Amino acid sequence: MSLSRTRRKELKRLRSSAEDLWNNQQTVLEQANHVAREASRQLGNVTREEVVPRVRDGYEQYVRPAAHQARRTVENTAGGVLGSLLSIGDIAQDARVRRTVGRVAPKALPPQKKKRGFGTYLAIGAGVAAAAAVVYAVWQTFRADDELWVADDEPGSNPEG
C-alpha cells in the first residue's frame, strides 16, 4: 500500500502523539499508585491514632458500665425470684399454714403423697424391659456380621451391562 508523503507525515505525527500519550498515561498511573499507597499508609495511621482510641474509650465509657449494670440487675432479679420461690415453698410446708388453709378451703390443698404401690414397680419394670429390648434391637442392627452385609459392586460385574 503506497501512501502519499503527506499521509506518511500525518501518520508519523499521529504515532508520535500516541506514544507521548502512552508515556504520559504511564507516568500518571505511577503517580496514582504512589498516592494510593500513601493514602493507605495515612489511613492506617489515622485509624491507629484516632479511631481505635475513640472506640476503646466509647466501649469503656458506655458499653462496659451498661453491661456491668445489666449483669447486676439480672443477678439481683434472679436472686430475688429464687428467694421468693424458696420462701413460698417454706411457707407452704409450714404445718400452721397447712392447718389454716385446710380449715378455710380443704380442697385447695393437694393430697398427701401416697407411697408407691405394686403397680408403680410393675410399670418401672416394664419400662426397663422395653428399654432393654430397644438396646438389643439396636445392637443386632449394627453388629458386625459379615454375612449380613452385601457388597455394592461385586468384582467382575459391569453395572451398565
C-alpha positions as CSV (number, residue, x, y, z in Angstrom):
1,M,0.0,0.0,0.0
2,S,1.5,3.3,-1.1
3,L,0.8,6.4,0.9
4,S,1.4,9.9,-0.2
5,R,4.1,11.8,1.5
6,T,1.6,14.0,3.3
7,R,-0.2,11.0,4.7
8,R,3.0,9.4,5.9
9,K,3.9,12.6,7.8
10,E,0.4,12.7,9.3
11,L,0.7,9.1,10.4
12,K,4.2,9.7,11.8
13,R,2.9,12.7,13.8
14,L,-0.1,10.6,15.0
15,R,2.2,7.8,16.0
16,S,4.4,10.2,17.9
17,S,1.4,11.7,19.6
18,A,0.1,8.3,20.6
19,E,3.5,7.3,22.1
20,D,3.6,10.6,24.0
21,L,0.1,9.9,25.3
22,W,1.1,6.4,26.3
23,N,4.1,7.6,28.2
24,N,2.0,10.3,29.9
25,Q,-0.5,7.7,30.9
26,Q,2.2,5.5,32.4
27,T,3.5,8.5,34.4
28,V,0.0,9.3,35.6
29,L,-0.6,5.7,36.7
30,E,2.7,5.6,38.6
31,Q,1.8,8.8,40.4
32,A,-1.7,7.5,41.1
33,N,-0.2,4.3,42.6
34,H,2.1,6.3,44.8
35,V,-0.8,8.5,46.0
36,A,-2.9,5.4,46.7
37,R,0.0,3.8,48.8
38,E,0.5,7.0,50.7
39,A,-3.3,7.3,51.4
40,S,-3.4,3.7,52.6
41,R,-0.5,4.4,55.0
42,Q,-2.1,7.6,56.3
43,L,-5.4,5.8,56.8
44,G,-3.7,3.2,58.9
45,N,-2.0,5.9,61.0
46,V,-5.3,7.8,61.5
47,T,-7.1,4.5,62.4
48,R,-4.4,3.6,64.9
49,E,-4.0,7.1,66.4
50,E,-7.6,8.4,66.3
51,V,-10.3,5.7,65.7
52,V,-9.0,2.9,67.9
53,P,-8.6,5.1,71.0
54,R,-12.1,6.6,70.5
55,V,-13.7,3.2,70.1
56,R,-11.8,1.9,73.2
57,D,-12.9,5.0,75.2
58,G,-16.5,4.6,74.0
59,Y,-16.5,1.0,75.0
60,E,-15.0,1.8,78.4
61,Q,-17.4,4.7,78.9
62,Y,-20.7,3.3,77.6
63,V,-20.7,-0.4,76.9
64,R,-18.8,-1.8,79.8
65,P,-20.8,0.1,82.5
66,A,-24.1,-0.8,80.9
67,A,-23.1,-4.4,80.6
68,H,-22.0,-4.5,84.2
69,Q,-25.2,-2.8,85.4
70,A,-27.3,-5.3,83.3
71,R,-25.4,-8.2,84.9
72,R,-26.0,-6.9,88.4
73,T,-29.7,-6.3,87.6
74,V,-30.1,-9.8,86.3
75,E,-28.3,-11.3,89.3
76,N,-30.4,-9.2,91.7
77,T,-33.6,-10.1,90.0
78,A,-32.7,-13.8,89.8
79,G,-31.7,-13.8,93.4
80,G,-35.0,-12.1,94.4
81,V,-37.1,-14.5,92.4
82,L,-35.2,-17.5,93.8
83,G,-35.5,-16.2,97.3
84,S,-39.3,-15.6,96.8
85,L,-39.8,-19.1,95.5
86,L,-37.9,-20.6,98.4
87,S,-39.8,-18.6,100.9
88,I,-43.1,-19.5,99.3
89,G,-42.0,-23.2,99.4
90,D,-41.1,-22.8,103.1
91,I,-44.4,-21.2,103.9
92,A,-46.3,-23.8,102.1
93,Q,-44.6,-26.6,104.1
94,D,-45.3,-24.9,107.4
95,A,-47.7,-27.0,109.4
96,R,-49.6,-24.0,110.8
97,V,-50.2,-22.6,107.3
98,R,-51.4,-26.1,106.1
99,R,-53.9,-26.3,109.0
100,T,-55.2,-22.8,108.4
101,V,-55.6,-23.4,104.6
102,G,-57.2,-26.8,105.4
103,R,-59.8,-25.1,107.6
104,V,-60.6,-22.3,105.1
105,A,-60.6,-24.4,101.9
106,P,-60.0,-28.1,102.4
107,K,-60.0,-28.9,98.7
108,A,-57.3,-26.2,97.9
109,L,-54.5,-28.3,99.5
110,P,-53.0,-31.0,97.3
111,P,-53.5,-34.5,98.7
112,Q,-50.7,-36.0,100.7
113,K,-48.3,-38.1,98.6
114,K,-49.1,-41.8,98.7
115,K,-46.5,-44.4,98.9
116,R,-45.6,-46.4,95.9
117,G,-47.6,-49.5,95.3
118,F,-47.2,-52.7,93.3
119,G,-48.4,-51.0,90.1
120,T,-45.6,-48.4,90.2
121,Y,-42.9,-51.1,90.5
122,L,-44.7,-53.1,87.7
123,A,-44.6,-50.0,85.4
124,I,-40.9,-49.3,86.2
125,G,-40.1,-53.0,85.4
126,A,-42.0,-52.8,82.1
127,G,-40.1,-49.6,81.2
128,V,-36.7,-51.2,81.9
129,A,-37.7,-54.2,79.9
130,A,-38.8,-52.1,76.9
131,A,-35.5,-50.1,77.1
132,A,-33.5,-53.3,77.1
133,A,-35.4,-54.6,74.1
134,V,-34.6,-51.4,72.2
135,V,-31.0,-51.6,73.1
136,Y,-30.9,-55.2,72.0
137,A,-32.6,-54.4,68.7
138,V,-30.1,-51.6,68.0
139,W,-27.2,-53.9,68.9
140,Q,-28.5,-56.6,66.5
141,T,-28.9,-54.0,63.7
142,F,-25.3,-52.6,64.0
143,R,-23.3,-55.7,65.0
144,A,-20.5,-56.7,62.7
145,D,-21.8,-59.8,60.9
146,D,-20.1,-60.3,57.5
147,E,-23.0,-62.5,56.2
148,L,-25.5,-59.7,56.6
149,W,-23.6,-57.2,54.5
150,V,-23.9,-57.2,50.7
151,A,-21.2,-55.5,48.7
152,D,-22.3,-52.7,46.4
153,D,-20.1,-53.6,43.5
154,E,-19.1,-57.2,43.0
155,P,-15.7,-57.7,41.3
156,G,-16.0,-58.6,37.7
157,S,-19.6,-57.4,37.3
158,N,-20.5,-54.5,35.0
159,P,-23.4,-52.4,36.3
160,E,-24.1,-50.9,32.9
161,G,-24.1,-54.4,31.4
